[in-house]
């Protein structure tokens, strides 16, 4: 497989934040000045932890770090994509969660 750039489309210097919005439900987000929009991912930490969207490629490393603040990646049961666009699944190439199923 060819090498994939981790900076494609979204700057790596986008500040990614995480907030618990309800018990065990986290919003991971980053505002991208160039586009004037926020990219959001959600982590549901329950008996089968689920990450909703991996985010754009350029933000993925920071998103991964935020997930790791709550659970080890190995505990992820599911990764969900609500639609098929690179801002939702762009980081999938780099996800190191061997037990996670795509839904």
N, C-alpha and C positions, 0 to 999 in steps of 0.2 A: 504494500500500500504506500502511495506517495506521502511524503512529509506534509503535515497539515499545519498551517500557521496559526498560532494561538493569539495573534493580534488582529486577525482579519475582521473587518467591519467595525468592531467596537474597541475603543482605546483601553489598554490595560490599566491606565491610571484612573479609570472611573471608580469612584468611591462606592463600595458595596457595604450596605448596612443590613442588620437583622434585628427584627423586633418580634417578641412573642405577642401575638394578637389575641390569643385565647389559649387556655391551658394546653400545652403540647402542640400548638399550631404557630408556625413562624413564617413571617414574611421576610424574604431576602430581596433586596432591591438596590438598584443603582441608577442614578440619573445621568444620562449621557448628554452633555452640553451640545455636542455637534448636531444632534438630532432633536434636542428639546423634549425628550421623552424619558420615561422611567421603565426599565425592564424589571419585572417581578417574577420571583420564584417562590414556591411555598414548600415548607417541610412540615409534614404531619408526623409527630413522634408518638406513636402508639404501639400496640403489640406487633404491627407490621409496618414499620416506618416507610413513608412514601415521600419522594421528592417530586414535586410538580414543576416540570421544566428544568433543564440544566443551564439555561441562559445562553447568551451569545459567547462565541469562542473567546473573545478578548477578556471577558469578565469571569470565565469559568474558574480560574485558579482561586480567585477571591470567594466565589460562591462555594467552592469545595471547602475552603477554610471555615466558612460560616457553618456549613453542615457539620463539620468536624467539631465545632464548639458544642454541639448538642449530642451527636452520636458518631461512632466510628462509621466510615463508609461501608464497611463490611456488614453492618447491621441493616442497611437499606434492603427492604423487601421489594419495593416497586419504584419505578421511575415512570411518571405519567406525562404524556404530551396531549394537550387539549386540541391542538391543531399543528399542522406541519409547516413551520417557518423556522428559518435559521436562528431567530432570536429566542426560540423556545427550545430547540434541540442542538444548537451549535456546539455546546460543550460535551455532547454525548461521546465523542471520540476519545475524550480524556477521562471519563468516569471510571474509577477503579472500585467498582462495587460488584464483585463476581456473582453474588447471589441475587442481585436485583433483576426483576423481570420488567420488561417494557409493557406498558398498558396504554 
